[in-house]
Amino acid sequence: MTDDDRRRGPSQHLLGNHRVEIDGDRARSLTYARVYHQGAGAHEGRFYECFGEYDDHWERTPEGWLLASRVFDMTMAVGDFGVLQPG
C-alpha cells in the first residue's frame, strides 16, 4: 500500500452489463460502472461516487488480448472530488 492509497481510502468498482464485439484481432467492450471512493486522512468521512461506462478497445497479440485504449464516460457524480486527490 502506498502513501497515496492511505490518503485516498478504500474504493469499490461495481461493473455490469458487459457487451463485447469481436472483429478479427480487434475487439471493443462496453461496461457500465458504479465507482465509490471513501476518503481518508484530511478527507476522512467524505466520499466520491460516479456512474458511467467504460469503452475499451482491445488487440489480440501472440501473448493474448491486450487493452489498447480505455475511456470512461461519466454520466453522474456525487460527493467530494477532493477525495481522489493526495491528502
ABEGO torsion letter per residue (X at the ends): XBAAAAAAEBBBBBBBGBBBBBBEABBBBBBBBBBBBBBBEAABGBBBBBBEBBBBBBBBBAAEBBBABBBBBBABBBEBAAAABBX
